[in-house]
Amino acid sequence: MAFDPHAFDWIGDDDPAPESVNPSLWRQSQIIRHGGLFQLADGLYQVRGNDITNLTVVEGTDGLIVIDCLNGVESARQAMGLIREHVSDKPVAAVIYTHTHLDHYAGVKGIVDADDVASGKVPIIAPGHQFDRYALGENVIAGNAMARRSFYAFGGFLDLNSCGYVTGGMGIGSLKGLTVSYIPPTDLITETGAKREIAGIEFEFLYAPDTEAPEEMHIWIPQLKALTCAENANHSLHNIQTLRGARTRDARNFARYLDETLERWGEVAEVHYGPHTWPVWGNEQVTAFLESQRDTYKYIHDQSLRLANKGYTPLEAAELLELPEELRRNWASRGYHGTLHHDVRAVFTKELGMWDGDPVSLHPHPPVETAKRYVEFAGADAILAEGRRAFEAGDYRWAAQILHQLVFADPANTTARELQADAYEQMGYQAEGPQWRGIFLSAAKELRLGVQPPPYVTASRDTILAMPIDILFDFLAVQIAGDRAADVDITIDLDFADIGEQWTMWIRRGVLNARRGRDADARLTVTGPKQALTGVLLNPATAEKLAGDGTVQLTGDRTALAELTAILDHFEPTFPIVTP
């Protein structure tokens, strides 16, 4: 079973918030848990509550247009089953990805057959010039680190109860063990005003890059007077910097493209539907919602830089800034995904970089060395006593901070670990943002029980095989152990026979580079289909077997592959976070 909606029945509609859940997050979760098939307008439907994302369907005269595909094949297939049973059995005429994040494309093979896309029968429409690069590169190249952080932020290690995972704030949650699929888009939207007519329905697009995703777009359906701003407008504050890890976003662009959307369609839109949370109906309400979202992001951007220009550091500014009351009291501006605190710090990162401007933070000692010096200076007993005093006083932030020194200096100190876990637990219970809650409660669990195994795999076969070849080499390059590769000299030509591309790859001075073409001095040439060559590059030990059965051809010095194997690093998915 991929998903049991009854697993959230303990979140009762009329139940007061438990002491272990922030009341604001509890109220959001009471709304989020209501799922099913919803009709938003004539011909416009959503399936909500079977995944962290919504699946939206527009019924055309002779086909269905599916907007966003959920987080996996199983949830997408179940959602389409509801559509088939209660709305229409018309064929899928097109799929639209609103942006480059996995939870909006990963279920595509539960909606459409890849052969129908390849034949041109079903287009996949998506924003941007480099959709594949951003969609696949973000989730793979730094994928191991991102996955580990994601399991913390999205509660992957937590049980579903009032002392663990509640909801994702933007949706019921990311389901565990889903099949992640990918089909590259066939029709790219690269300019605002582009239009497509599909199954008798006209769609108009507003290209909104460098916002919530590197490639994103808003969609207007004039016949239905229906609008989506993708994830640039939600019933939650979004991330300017994700806690799972991704490139820092531009809060100013959120505001800029929301205002352009209002200028184009604000006077006529009657329903706003999003890929997360619930719709807004009525022109006055839609306009107010989008204006509030626009002004929230612009306030965060402008006021963060105002304080930066007054000499505040990111943390100081985050502690000081509050939204104006009208925005602060708007549910859609609350921190159910991003939070004001870490969004303010993200604006500093985006505009000013990683250094906070304080010389002491420019070249500090690493965490373990710092911790040992604190313990040598103050003494383990004194640090433990201060941590206990802070905890008993309800100063959980300071308790966690000071006990961090003792845990990193002596991770075997069970008393310090338990007390720090208690502090993190209370911080999690207090947090309005579900990602802060997830991180603090996951930290508490690992301090008590040790590092937990990954609850599911994030890098799928589809994702890796669909990578453009240059991204494939980027993925391989971050696996090269630079110290072991410092003195090697390897040049390999690769002939991707099924797609007619030739590349040469070389490793010197600890660096892997690649470019199109051949090198007359290459030590080895590997020829075969892209799928097989991908396997050879990521696991060179498989080359001999593949050559033996005729899948690939190896011409030249095969010892180059053994040398490549020797310099490839291994990424442990359970690296420690709360201990050194």
C-alpha positions as CSV (number, residue, x, y, z in Angstrom):
1,M,0.0,0.0,0.0
2,A,1.5,3.3,-1.1
3,F,-0.9,5.5,0.9
4,D,-3.6,5.1,3.6
5,P,-5.7,8.2,4.0
6,H,-7.0,6.9,7.3
7,A,-3.5,7.2,8.7
8,F,-4.3,10.8,9.4
9,D,-7.7,10.2,11.0
10,W,-6.2,11.2,14.4
11,I,-6.2,14.8,13.1
12,G,-9.9,15.5,13.9
13,D,-11.7,18.5,12.4
14,D,-12.9,19.7,15.8
15,D,-10.1,18.5,18.0
16,P,-8.0,21.1,19.8
17,A,-4.3,21.2,19.1
18,P,-2.3,18.7,21.1
19,E,0.4,20.2,23.4
20,S,3.0,18.8,21.1
21,V,1.8,20.6,17.9
22,N,1.8,24.3,17.2
23,P,-1.9,25.4,17.0
24,S,-1.3,27.2,13.7
25,L,0.2,24.1,12.1
26,W,-2.6,22.0,13.6
27,R,-5.2,24.1,11.9
28,Q,-3.5,24.0,8.6
29,S,-3.2,20.2,8.9
30,Q,-6.9,19.9,9.7
31,I,-7.6,21.5,6.3
32,I,-4.8,19.7,4.4
33,R,-6.0,16.2,5.4
34,H,-9.3,16.6,3.5
35,G,-8.6,14.9,0.2
36,G,-10.4,13.5,-2.8
37,L,-11.7,14.5,-6.2
38,F,-12.9,18.1,-6.4
39,Q,-14.6,20.1,-9.2
40,L,-13.2,23.7,-9.3
41,A,-15.2,24.9,-12.3
42,D,-16.9,23.4,-15.3
43,G,-14.3,21.2,-16.9
44,L,-11.7,21.8,-14.2
45,Y,-10.9,19.2,-11.5
46,Q,-8.3,18.4,-8.9
47,V,-7.3,15.3,-6.9
48,R,-5.9,16.4,-3.6
49,G,-4.7,14.6,-0.4
50,N,-3.2,11.5,-1.8
51,D,0.3,13.1,-2.1
52,I,2.0,16.3,-1.2
53,T,1.1,17.7,-4.6
54,N,-2.3,18.2,-6.4
55,L,-3.1,16.7,-9.8
56,T,-5.2,19.1,-11.9
57,V,-7.2,18.0,-15.0
58,V,-8.8,20.1,-17.6
59,E,-11.5,18.3,-19.7
60,G,-11.4,19.3,-23.3
61,T,-13.7,18.3,-26.1
62,D,-11.9,15.2,-27.0
63,G,-9.2,14.8,-24.4
64,L,-7.8,15.5,-20.9
65,I,-5.0,17.9,-20.1
66,V,-3.2,17.0,-16.9
67,I,-1.3,19.7,-15.1
68,D,1.4,18.4,-12.7
69,C,1.9,14.7,-12.1
70,L,2.4,14.2,-8.3
71,N,5.3,12.6,-6.6
72,G,5.2,9.1,-8.0
73,V,3.6,6.7,-10.4
74,E,1.4,5.0,-7.8
75,S,-0.2,8.2,-6.5
76,A,-0.6,9.6,-10.1
77,R,-2.3,6.3,-11.2
78,Q,-4.7,6.4,-8.3
79,A,-5.6,10.0,-9.0
80,M,-6.2,9.3,-12.6
81,G,-8.4,6.4,-11.6
82,L,-10.7,8.8,-9.7
83,I,-10.8,11.0,-12.8
84,R,-11.7,8.0,-15.0
85,E,-14.4,6.8,-12.7
86,H,-16.1,10.0,-11.9
87,V,-15.2,12.6,-14.6
88,S,-14.2,11.3,-18.0
89,D,-12.6,8.4,-19.8
90,K,-11.3,10.6,-22.6
91,P,-7.6,10.0,-23.5
92,V,-4.9,12.2,-22.2
93,A,-4.3,14.9,-24.8
94,A,-1.4,16.6,-23.1
95,V,0.6,16.8,-19.9
96,I,1.9,20.1,-18.5
97,Y,4.7,20.4,-16.0
98,T,4.5,23.8,-14.2
99,H,8.1,23.7,-13.1
100,T,11.2,21.6,-12.5
101,H,10.6,20.0,-9.1
102,L,10.3,16.3,-8.8
103,D,6.8,16.3,-7.2
104,H,5.4,17.8,-10.3
105,Y,6.8,15.4,-12.9
106,A,7.7,12.1,-11.1
107,G,4.3,10.5,-11.6
108,V,4.1,11.1,-15.3
109,K,4.3,7.4,-16.2
110,G,1.2,6.8,-14.2
111,I,-0.6,9.2,-16.5
112,V,0.7,8.7,-20.0
113,D,2.7,6.1,-21.9
114,A,6.2,7.1,-22.9
115,D,5.6,5.7,-26.4
116,D,2.7,8.0,-26.9
117,V,4.9,10.9,-26.0
118,A,7.8,9.7,-28.2
119,S,5.4,9.3,-31.2
120,G,4.1,12.9,-30.8
121,K,0.6,11.7,-29.9
122,V,0.8,13.3,-26.4
123,P,2.9,16.5,-26.0
124,I,4.5,17.3,-22.6
125,I,4.6,21.1,-22.2
126,A,7.1,22.6,-19.7
127,P,8.8,26.0,-19.1
128,G,12.2,27.1,-20.0
129,H,15.2,26.6,-22.2
130,Q,16.8,24.0,-20.0
131,F,14.1,22.1,-18.2
132,D,15.9,18.7,-18.2
133,R,19.1,20.3,-16.9
134,Y,17.4,21.8,-13.9
135,A,14.9,19.1,-13.2
136,L,17.4,16.3,-13.3
137,G,20.6,18.0,-12.2
138,E,19.1,19.4,-9.0
139,N,18.0,16.0,-7.8
140,V,21.0,14.0,-8.8
141,I,24.3,15.9,-8.7
142,A,23.9,16.9,-5.1
143,G,21.3,14.2,-4.6
144,N,22.8,12.3,-1.7
145,A,23.2,15.4,0.5
146,M,19.8,16.7,-0.6
147,A,18.1,13.3,0.2
148,R,19.6,13.2,3.7
149,R,18.5,16.7,4.4
150,S,15.0,16.1,2.9
151,F,14.4,13.1,5.2
152,Y,15.0,15.5,8.1
153,A,12.9,18.4,6.7
154,F,10.0,16.3,5.5
155,G,9.7,14.0,8.4
156,G,10.9,10.8,6.6
157,F,12.2,9.3,9.9
158,L,9.1,10.2,12.0
159,D,6.0,8.3,12.9
160,L,2.6,9.7,12.1
161,N,1.3,11.1,15.4
162,S,1.1,14.2,17.4
163,C,4.6,13.8,18.6
164,G,6.0,13.1,15.2
165,Y,4.9,13.9,11.6
166,V,1.7,15.9,11.3
167,T,1.4,17.0,7.7
168,G,3.7,18.7,5.1
169,G,1.9,22.0,5.5
170,M,1.6,22.4,1.7
171,G,0.2,18.9,1.3
172,I,-0.5,15.7,3.2
173,G,3.1,14.6,2.8
174,S,5.7,13.0,0.5
175,L,4.8,9.3,0.4
176,K,7.5,6.7,1.0
177,G,8.6,4.2,-1.6
178,L,6.9,5.7,-4.7
179,T,8.2,5.0,-8.2
180,V,9.9,8.1,-9.5
181,S,9.5,8.4,-13.3
182,Y,10.5,11.0,-15.9
183,I,9.6,11.7,-19.5
184,P,11.4,14.8,-21.0
185,P,9.2,17.6,-22.2
186,T,8.6,17.9,-25.9
187,D,7.2,21.5,-26.1
188,L,9.0,24.2,-24.2
189,I,7.5,27.5,-23.2
190,T,10.2,30.2,-23.3
191,E,8.3,33.4,-23.5
192,T,5.3,35.1,-21.9
193,G,2.3,35.2,-24.1
194,A,2.9,31.8,-25.7
195,K,-0.4,30.0,-26.4
196,R,-1.4,26.4,-27.1
197,E,-4.8,25.0,-28.1
198,I,-5.3,21.5,-26.8
199,A,-8.5,19.4,-27.1
200,G,-10.4,22.6,-27.9
201,I,-9.1,24.5,-24.8
202,E,-6.8,27.5,-25.1
203,F,-3.9,27.9,-22.6
204,E,-1.8,31.0,-22.3
205,F,1.5,31.0,-20.4
206,L,3.5,33.5,-18.4
207,Y,7.2,32.5,-18.2
208,A,8.5,33.0,-14.7
209,P,12.1,31.8,-14.4
210,D,14.3,32.1,-11.3
211,T,11.4,32.1,-8.9
212,E,10.3,29.1,-6.8
213,A,12.1,27.0,-9.4
214,P,14.8,27.8,-12.0
215,E,12.2,27.2,-14.7
216,E,8.5,27.9,-13.9
217,M,5.4,29.3,-15.5
218,H,1.9,30.5,-14.8
219,I,-1.0,29.3,-16.8
220,W,-4.2,31.1,-17.8
221,I,-7.2,29.3,-19.3
222,P,-9.5,32.1,-20.6
223,Q,-12.4,29.8,-21.4
224,L,-12.6,28.8,-17.7
225,K,-11.3,32.1,-16.3
226,A,-8.9,29.9,-14.4
227,L,-5.4,30.8,-13.3
228,T,-2.5,29.0,-11.6
229,C,0.7,30.7,-10.5
230,A,2.3,27.3,-9.9
231,E,4.2,27.5,-6.6
232,N,4.7,31.2,-6.7
233,A,1.4,31.6,-4.9
234,N,0.2,29.2,-2.2
235,H,-1.7,29.0,1.0
236,S,1.7,29.2,2.7
237,L,4.9,31.2,2.7
238,H,7.3,29.5,0.4
239,N,11.1,29.0,0.6
240,I,13.5,31.5,-0.6
241,Q,16.2,29.0,0.4
242,T,15.0,25.4,0.8
243,L,16.1,23.5,3.9
244,R,16.5,20.3,1.8
245,G,19.1,22.2,-0.2
246,A,18.8,23.9,-3.6
247,R,19.9,27.1,-5.3
248,T,18.8,30.3,-3.5
249,R,15.7,31.9,-5.1
250,D,14.9,35.5,-5.9
251,A,12.2,36.8,-3.7
252,R,11.9,39.9,-5.8
253,N,11.1,37.8,-8.9
254,F,8.3,36.1,-7.0
255,A,6.7,39.6,-6.5
256,R,7.6,40.7,-10.0
257,Y,5.9,37.8,-11.8
258,L,2.9,37.8,-9.5
259,D,2.4,41.5,-10.3
260,E,2.7,40.8,-14.0
261,T,0.1,38.1,-13.6
262,L,-2.3,40.5,-11.8
263,E,-1.7,43.0,-14.6
264,R,-2.6,40.5,-17.3
265,W,-5.5,38.6,-15.8
266,G,-6.2,40.1,-12.3
267,E,-9.4,41.7,-13.5
268,V,-10.9,38.6,-15.0
269,A,-9.7,35.6,-13.1
270,E,-12.5,33.8,-11.2
271,V,-10.6,30.8,-9.8
272,H,-7.0,30.3,-8.8
273,Y,-5.9,26.7,-8.5
274,G,-2.5,25.6,-7.2
275,P,-0.3,22.5,-7.3
276,H,-0.5,22.6,-3.5
277,T,-3.2,23.4,-1.0
278,W,-6.7,24.5,-2.1
279,P,-8.3,26.9,-4.7
280,V,-9.5,30.4,-4.4
281,W,-12.8,31.4,-6.0
282,G,-14.2,34.8,-7.0
283,N,-12.4,37.6,-8.6
284,E,-12.1,39.8,-5.5
285,Q,-10.7,36.9,-3.5
286,V,-8.3,35.8,-6.2
287,T,-7.0,39.3,-6.6
288,A,-6.6,39.8,-2.8
289,F,-4.8,36.5,-2.5
290,L,-2.3,37.2,-5.2
291,E,-1.7,40.8,-4.0
292,S,-1.0,39.5,-0.5
293,Q,1.4,36.9,-1.8
294,R,3.2,39.5,-4.0
295,D,3.5,41.9,-1.1
296,T,4.7,39.3,1.3
297,Y,7.7,38.3,-0.9
298,K,8.5,41.9,-1.8
299,Y,8.4,42.9,1.9
300,I,10.8,40.1,2.8
301,H,13.1,41.1,0.0
302,D,13.1,44.9,0.5
303,Q,13.2,44.9,4.3
304,S,16.0,42.3,4.5
305,L,18.1,44.5,2.3
306,R,17.2,47.6,4.2
307,L,18.5,46.0,7.3
308,A,21.6,44.7,5.5
309,N,22.3,48.3,4.4
310,K,22.0,49.4,8.1
311,G,24.7,46.8,9.0
312,Y,22.6,44.0,10.4
313,T,23.8,40.4,9.9
314,P,21.4,37.8,8.4
315,L,20.7,36.3,11.8
316,E,20.1,39.7,13.4
317,A,17.8,40.7,10.6
318,A,15.8,37.4,10.8
319,E,15.4,37.9,14.6
320,L,14.1,41.5,14.1
321,L,11.9,41.4,11.0
322,E,8.1,40.7,11.3
323,L,5.5,41.1,8.5
324,P,3.0,43.9,8.8
325,E,-0.1,42.8,10.7
326,E,-2.3,42.6,7.6
327,L,0.2,40.2,6.0
328,R,1.1,38.4,9.2
329,R,-2.5,37.6,10.0
330,N,-3.1,36.2,6.5
331,W,-3.0,32.4,6.6
332,A,-1.3,32.3,3.2
333,S,1.6,34.2,4.5
334,R,2.3,31.9,7.5
335,G,5.3,29.7,7.4
336,Y,3.9,26.3,6.6
337,H,6.7,25.6,4.0
338,G,9.2,28.4,4.1
339,T,9.5,30.5,7.2
340,L,10.0,34.3,7.6
341,H,13.2,33.6,9.7
342,H,15.1,31.5,7.2
343,D,13.7,33.4,4.1
344,V,15.2,36.6,5.5
345,R,18.5,34.9,5.8
346,A,18.1,33.6,2.3
347,V,17.7,37.1,0.8
348,F,21.1,37.9,2.4
349,T,22.6,34.8,0.8
350,K,21.1,35.6,-2.6
351,E,22.2,39.2,-2.7
352,L,25.3,39.3,-0.5
353,G,26.7,35.7,-0.5
354,M,27.7,33.2,2.2
355,W,29.7,35.6,4.5
356,D,27.6,37.5,7.1
357,G,30.0,40.4,7.3
358,D,31.4,39.6,10.8
359,P,35.1,38.8,10.6
360,V,34.8,36.2,13.3
361,S,32.7,34.0,11.0
362,L,35.1,34.3,8.0
363,H,37.6,31.6,9.2
364,P,36.3,29.9,12.3
365,H,37.5,26.6,13.6
366,P,35.4,23.6,12.3
367,P,32.7,22.3,14.6
368,V,34.6,19.5,16.3
369,E,37.7,21.6,17.0
370,T,35.5,24.4,18.3
371,A,33.6,22.1,20.5
372,K,36.7,20.6,22.0
373,R,38.0,24.0,22.8
374,Y,34.8,25.0,24.5
375,V,34.9,21.9,26.7
376,E,38.6,22.4,27.5
377,F,37.9,26.0,28.5
378,A,34.6,25.6,30.4
379,G,34.5,22.0,31.4
380,A,32.1,19.3,30.5
381,D,30.2,19.4,33.8
382,A,29.7,23.2,33.5
383,I,28.4,22.9,30.0
384,L,26.0,20.1,31.0
385,A,24.8,22.1,33.9
386,E,24.2,25.2,31.8
387,G,22.3,23.1,29.3
388,R,20.1,21.6,32.0
389,R,19.5,25.1,33.5
390,A,18.5,26.5,30.1
391,F,16.2,23.5,29.4
392,E,14.4,23.8,32.7
393,A,14.0,27.6,32.1
394,G,12.4,26.9,28.7
395,D,15.3,28.4,26.8
396,Y,15.5,25.4,24.4
397,R,17.4,27.2,21.7
398,W,20.3,28.0,24.1
399,A,20.1,24.5,25.6
400,A,20.5,22.9,22.2
401,Q,23.3,25.3,21.2
402,I,25.5,25.0,24.3
403,L,25.0,21.2,24.5
404,H,26.0,20.9,20.8
405,Q,29.5,21.7,22.0
406,L,29.6,18.9,24.4
407,V,28.0,16.4,22.0
408,F,30.5,17.2,19.2
409,A,33.5,17.1,21.6
410,D,32.3,13.8,23.1
411,P,29.6,12.1,21.1
412,A,29.6,9.2,23.6
413,N,28.3,11.5,26.4
414,T,24.8,9.9,26.6
415,T,23.6,12.4,29.2
416,A,24.4,15.4,26.9
417,R,22.9,13.7,23.9
418,E,19.6,12.9,25.8
419,L,19.3,16.4,27.1
420,Q,20.0,18.0,23.7
421,A,17.4,15.6,22.2
422,D,14.9,16.9,24.8
423,A,15.7,20.5,23.8
424,Y,15.3,19.7,20.1
425,E,12.0,17.9,20.8
426,Q,10.5,20.9,22.5
427,M,11.7,23.2,19.7
428,G,10.0,20.8,17.2
429,Y,6.7,20.9,19.2
430,Q,6.7,24.7,19.2
431,A,7.5,25.2,15.5
432,E,4.8,26.5,13.2
433,G,6.8,25.4,10.1
434,P,6.5,21.6,9.5
435,Q,10.0,21.5,8.1
436,W,11.5,23.1,11.2
437,R,9.4,20.6,13.2
438,G,10.7,17.7,11.1
439,I,14.3,18.8,11.4
440,F,14.2,19.2,15.2
441,L,12.3,16.0,15.9
442,S,14.5,14.0,13.5
443,A,17.6,15.4,15.3
444,A,16.1,14.3,18.6
445,K,15.4,10.8,17.3
446,E,18.9,10.4,16.0
447,L,20.6,11.7,19.1
448,R,18.6,9.0,21.1
449,L,18.7,6.1,18.6
450,G,21.6,6.8,16.2
451,V,21.5,7.5,12.5
452,Q,18.5,6.0,10.8
453,P,18.5,4.2,7.5
454,P,17.0,6.1,4.5
455,P,13.2,5.6,4.4
456,Y,13.2,5.4,0.6
457,V,15.4,6.0,-2.5
458,T,15.3,9.4,-4.2
459,A,17.5,8.8,-7.3
460,S,15.5,6.7,-9.7
461,R,16.6,4.8,-12.8
462,D,14.4,7.1,-15.0
463,T,16.0,10.2,-13.6
464,I,19.6,9.0,-14.1
465,L,18.9,7.6,-17.6
466,A,17.1,10.8,-18.8
467,M,20.0,13.1,-17.8
468,P,21.4,15.1,-20.8
469,I,24.9,13.8,-21.5
470,D,26.7,16.9,-20.2
471,I,24.8,16.5,-16.9
472,L,25.8,12.9,-16.8
473,F,29.4,13.9,-16.9
474,D,28.7,16.5,-14.2
475,F,27.2,13.8,-12.1
476,L,30.3,11.6,-12.6
477,A,32.7,14.5,-11.9
478,V,31.4,15.1,-8.4
479,Q,32.2,11.4,-7.7
480,I,35.9,11.8,-8.5
481,A,38.0,11.7,-5.3
482,G,40.3,14.6,-6.2
483,D,43.2,13.5,-3.9
484,R,43.3,10.0,-5.4
485,A,42.9,11.4,-9.0
486,A,45.6,14.1,-8.7
487,D,48.2,12.1,-10.6
488,V,46.1,10.1,-13.0
489,D,45.9,10.7,-16.7
490,I,42.8,9.1,-18.3
491,T,41.2,9.9,-21.6
492,I,38.2,7.9,-22.8
493,D,36.1,8.4,-25.9
494,L,32.4,7.5,-25.7
495,D,30.3,6.8,-28.7
496,F,26.6,7.0,-27.8
497,A,25.5,5.0,-30.8
498,D,21.7,5.1,-30.4
499,I,21.6,8.9,-30.3
500,G,24.5,9.6,-32.6
501,E,26.7,11.6,-30.2
502,Q,30.4,11.3,-29.6
503,W,32.1,12.6,-26.5
504,T,35.6,12.6,-25.1
505,M,36.2,12.6,-21.3
506,W,39.6,13.2,-19.6
507,I,40.8,13.2,-16.0
508,R,43.9,15.2,-15.1
509,R,45.0,17.1,-12.0
510,G,42.1,15.6,-10.1
511,V,39.5,17.1,-12.5
512,L,37.1,15.4,-14.9
513,N,36.2,17.4,-18.1
514,A,34.2,16.3,-21.1
515,R,33.3,17.8,-24.5
516,R,31.7,16.7,-27.7
517,G,34.0,15.0,-30.3
518,R,36.8,12.5,-30.2
519,D,40.4,12.6,-29.0
520,A,42.9,10.9,-31.3
521,D,45.1,10.1,-28.2
522,A,42.2,8.5,-26.2
523,R,43.4,5.4,-24.4
524,L,40.0,3.7,-24.8
525,T,36.8,4.0,-26.8
526,V,33.5,2.7,-25.5
527,T,30.7,2.3,-28.0
528,G,27.1,1.4,-27.2
529,P,23.6,2.8,-26.4
530,K,23.3,5.6,-23.9
531,Q,21.8,3.4,-21.2
532,A,24.7,1.0,-21.3
533,L,27.3,3.7,-21.4
534,T,25.7,5.4,-18.4
535,G,26.1,2.1,-16.5
536,V,29.8,1.9,-17.6
537,L,30.6,5.4,-16.5
538,L,28.9,5.1,-13.1
539,N,30.1,1.5,-12.4
540,P,33.1,0.8,-14.7
541,A,33.4,-2.7,-13.2
542,T,30.3,-3.7,-15.4
543,A,32.1,-2.9,-18.6
544,E,33.6,-6.3,-19.2
545,K,30.3,-8.1,-18.7
546,L,28.6,-5.7,-21.1
547,A,31.3,-6.2,-23.6
548,G,31.1,-9.9,-23.2
549,D,27.4,-10.0,-24.2
550,G,27.9,-7.5,-27.0
551,T,26.0,-4.6,-25.4
552,V,29.1,-2.4,-25.6
553,Q,32.4,-2.5,-27.6
554,L,35.7,-1.7,-25.9
555,T,38.5,-0.6,-28.1
556,G,41.9,0.1,-26.7
557,D,43.4,0.0,-23.2
558,R,40.8,-1.5,-20.9
559,T,43.0,-0.7,-17.8
560,A,41.7,2.9,-18.1
561,L,38.4,1.6,-16.6
562,A,40.2,0.0,-13.7
563,E,41.9,3.3,-13.0
564,L,38.6,5.1,-13.2
565,T,37.1,2.6,-10.7
566,A,39.9,3.3,-8.3
567,I,39.3,7.1,-8.1
568,L,35.5,7.0,-7.8
569,D,34.2,7.9,-4.4
570,H,31.2,6.4,-2.6
571,F,28.5,8.5,-1.0
572,E,27.1,7.1,2.3
573,P,23.4,7.9,2.6
574,T,23.5,7.8,6.4
575,F,26.3,10.3,7.1
576,P,25.9,11.9,10.5
577,I,24.3,15.2,11.1
578,V,23.7,15.8,14.8
579,T,27.0,14.1,15.8
580,P,30.4,14.4,14.2
